[in-house]
Amino acid sequence: MRVKILDNEKIVLYLYNYFFKSKEKENITREIKKIFIRLIKYYNLNIGGIYEVLAFENLRYGTILEIEKKEELLFNPDLIDIKVKINHDVNFYFKTKEFSILENLKNIYYDNDFYYINIEGLENTDKVFEYGVIEYSLDIDYLNKKIFVR
C-alpha cells in the first residue's frame, strides 16, 4: 500500500491488489473502516468527519482509493462517516518520462513531455512502476487527445 497525502482534505491510496473481496455494501464499508484505522494508527493522521471514498478498480493493477473529506462533524469531531462509490474495470495508465522503459511496447502515447501506456499493455508491472506514476480515468477516450507514438 502506498499512501499519497495531497492535503489535509484528500488522501490517495494505491492498493496493489484487487482489494474488495465482496460486492456487499456492508463488507466493503467494513474493509474501508479497517483502512481508516490503519491510516490513523500508522500514519498519525487526524481523521474525523464525513468522507467520500472513490474506489477505482482494475483487475491487472488493483485498487486506488481517493479519500476526500467533505465536512466536519460538529458534535463528535472524532467520528467518521463514509460514503463509498466503486468504479470497476477502470482504465489505468502508466505515465513516465522514460521512453526507454516502453520502447519495445505498442500503443504508446505522448503528451506534455510524458509517455502513456494502458497498463494492460505492460508485460511486467513490478519493474516499471518505480519509473513513473499511475493515472486512472473513467473516460474511455482519455488518451485520444494525446499523440500516438507507436
N, C-alpha and C positions, 0 to 999 in steps of 0.2 A: 504494500500500500504506500503510495506517495501522496503527501498532503501538500497542497499549494494554498497558502492563505493570501488571498488577494487584498483584503482589507478586513476591518472588524465585522463587516456585514456579509462577506462572501468567502466560502471555502470550496476548493475543488479537490476531490479525492479520486485518485487513479487506482482502481482495484484491478489488479492484473488477472482476474478470472471472472467468469460469469457468476456474479455474486448472488443473485436471488434464486434460492433453491426451490422456492414455492411461488405460485401465482396468487395465492390467497393474501388478501389485503392485511389481515391480522398478522400473518407471519412476516410479511415484508416490513410492516411497521415495527415489529419486534426486532428484526435484524438491523434496521436503521437506528433504533434506540441503542442497540449494542455499539454501533459505530459512534454515536454521540458520547456514550460513556467512555470509550477509548480516547476520543478527542479531548475530553475533559481530563481524564486520568494521565495520559501520556504526553499531551501537548500543552497542558495547563491553560486551556482555553476557557474563558469565562463565557459560557453558553447559557442563555436563558431567553425565553420569548417565543414568538411564533416564527417558524421557519418553513420555507418552501424547499423541498428536495426534488430536484430534477435528476432522474436516472437515465443514462444513455447506455444501452447495452449492445454489444457486438459480439457474436459468437467467437470470432477469431481473437479479439483483443481482451475483452472482458467488460467491465462496467466502470463508468465515470459518473460520479455524483457531484452535482453542483448544489451546495447548501447555501441558501441565502436567507438572511434574517429579514423578516418583513415588519415585525412590530415588537415592541416591548410589552411585557405583561405588567400592569400597574400594581396589582396587589401581591403577586408572588413572582418576583423577578427571576427566581431560580428555576421555575417550572419551564418545561419545554413542550410546545405544541408543534406537531409536524404534519405538513401536508405533502403528500408524495405523488409524483407523476412519473410513470415509467415509459420510456420510449424504447421499444425493442428493435433490433436489427438496424441500428443507425449506421450510416456510413462514417467510418473513421479513416482519417488521412494522416499519413506520416509527413511531416514538414521539416525540411532541412536545407542548409546552405551547401552541404557537401554532396555534389553531384556524383562523386566517385563511389559513394555507397550504393547508388541506384543505377549506375551506368549500364549494367547488364540486364536491366529490367525493362518492361514495356509499360505503356500508359503513364508516363511521367509528364507532369505539367509544371510550368514555370510562371511565377508571378511575383513581382516586387522583391527580387533577389532571393527567392526561395523556390525549392523544388518540392512538388507534392506527388504522392502516390497513395492510392487506396491501399490500406493495409492488407487487403485480400491478395494484392499482387506481391507482397513480400514473402520470401521463402522462409526466412528465419528472423522472426521479430525480435528475439532476445538480443541479437548483436547490434542492431541498428538504433534502438531507442535511446541509447546514450548520445547519439549524434544529432538528435532533433527532438521534436515535440509531436504530440498527437493533437490533431484538430478533429472536431466532430461536428456533424451538421445533420439536421433533419431534412434539409433541402437536397433532393436528389441531384439537382443541377449545380451543385456547389462549385465544381471545377470547370463548368462550361465557359466561364468568364476568363479562365486562365489560358495561357498559351501552351498548346500541346507540343512536347519536346520529342517524344517517341512513343 
